[in-house]
Amino acid sequence: MKKIEAIIKPFKLDEVKEALHEVGIQGLTVTEAKGFGRQKGHTELYRGAEYIVDFLPKVKLEVVVDEALTERVVEAISGAAKTGRIGDGKIFVSDVQAAYRIRTGERDDEAL
């Protein structure tokens, strides 16, 4: 099993969710996040005062999938989240040793 974490622009969430649904992903976790990379934030004007916005709003998606689906899920996320501009985000893939469904006690692939 693999855990796929993606940091994307918030306005791309619905497109990414739809792309994952088309691949067969039934569940995912979404968290509001703030951060920056090469984009580094920007300057804004508020009531005549200039201030720097260091951390930009992002959305973090997390999904655990069977290893065979990993590439399809990564392609779905990157295709739907891409704008071609700086700050599109990142995707991280890591190994998952075990998964458990609390309600039924199912393990690993059955728990997904």
Residue pairs with C-beta under 8 A, 6 or more apart in sequence:
1 64
1 65
1 66
1 67
1 95
1 96
1 99
1 108
1 109
1 112
2 64
2 65
2 66
2 67
2 70
2 93
2 94
2 95
2 96
3 62
3 63
3 64
3 93
3 94
3 95
3 96
4 61
4 62
4 63
4 64
4 65
4 70
4 73
4 74
4 77
4 91
4 92
4 93
5 60
5 61
5 62
5 91
5 92
5 93
5 94
6 16
6 60
6 61
6 77
6 81
6 89
6 90
6 91
6 92
7 33
7 35
7 58
7 59
7 60
7 89
7 90
7 91
8 16
8 58
8 59
8 61
8 77
8 81
8 88
8 89
9 58
9 59
9 81
9 83
9 87
9 88
9 89
10 32
10 57
10 58
10 59
12 59
12 80
12 81
12 83
13 30
13 59
13 61
15 80
15 81
16 61
16 76
16 77
16 80
16 81
17 28
18 80
19 76
19 77
19 79
19 80
20 28
20 63
20 73
20 76
20 77
22 76
23 69
23 72
23 73
23 76
24 69
25 63
25 65
25 69
25 73
25 76
27 63
28 61
28 62
28 63
29 61
29 62
29 63
30 59
30 60
30 61
30 62
31 59
31 60
31 62
32 57
32 58
32 59
32 60
33 57
33 58
33 59
33 60
34 55
34 56
34 57
34 58
35 55
35 56
35 58
36 54
36 55
36 56
37 87
37 90
38 86
38 87
39 56
39 86
39 87
41 52
41 53
41 54
41 55
41 56
42 52
42 53
42 56
43 50
43 51
43 52
43 53
44 50
44 51
44 52
44 53
56 87
58 89
61 77
63 73
64 96
64 99
64 112
65 73
65 112
66 109
66 112
70 93
74 91
74 93
77 91
78 91
81 88
81 89
82 88
98 107
98 108
99 107
99 108
99 109
99 111
99 112
100 106
100 107
100 111
101 107
101 110
101 111
